[in-house]
């Protein structure tokens, strides 16, 4: 194993060619006020696997591929299952 950082997140966009946007959310307690705080980051990652929106993926840091891309999709942890009925109003 190497020393590269690995993060688990959810794919929120796959409209670009070989690029996905992964959202990483984390929850922590504020050190002074003791309130639970939610924060999220959106990172662009190189995708050779063909991820879909909603997939849970592990991304690994790489050398810069473009101005915004510094991450690559390593594996898909959980595939999003979509039914054909979604989005249809009744």
N, C-alpha and C positions, 0 to 999 in steps of 0.2 A: 504494500500500500504506500502511496506517496503522501506528501504533506499538503495537498490541495484541499481547499475548503469544499465541503459538500453541504447543500441545503435542500430541504424538502419543501415544495410549494405546489400550487395549483395553477394550471395553464388557464389564462383568461383570454388570450387572443392567439390565433394562428393564421392571420390574414396575410402575413409576409411570407416570402419565399424562403424556406429553410430557417425560419426564425419564429420563435414563440415568445410571448410575454408571460412570465411566471410571477405570480403574486405570493409573497412570503409574509405570513402574518405571525406575530408573536404577542404573547400576553405576559406582562410582568407587573409587579407591585411597585408603585412609586416609593422611592426611598424615604422621602420626608412626609408625604401626606397619606401613605399606606393605601392609596386607592388603586384598584386594578386598572391598568392602562393597556389599550390595544394599539399596536402600531403595525404598519404594513409597508412593504417595499415592492416595487414592480421592476423586475429585471428582464432584459432581453437575453435569450439564450439560443444558441445554435441548435437546430433540430434536424437530425438525419433520420430519426425513427418515424416521424409522422404523427405527432401528438395531436389530440383533439381537445377542444375546450372542455374543461372540467377534469381532465386527467391529473392525478397526483404524480409528480415526477421528482426525481433527485437530479439536481444540477451540480456541476463541478466547475470550479474556476479554471480558466484557460488563459493563454496569451491573448491579447486583444485581436479580435477578428475585424472589427470596424470601430467607428467612433463610440457606439453604444454597447456593442456585444463583447462581453468579457466572460461569459458563461456558456456551457454546453450541456445539453440534456444527456445524462448518463443512462438512466433507466426509467421506465414507467412503473411506478409502484402499484397504482390502482387505475384501471381504465374506467372512464365514465360511460355508463350505459344509458343511452337515450332511446326513448320510444318514439315511434313515428307520429303519435298523437299530440306531442307537446306543441304548445303554441296555438292550438286550434280552439277558438272560442265557441261556446255552445249557447 
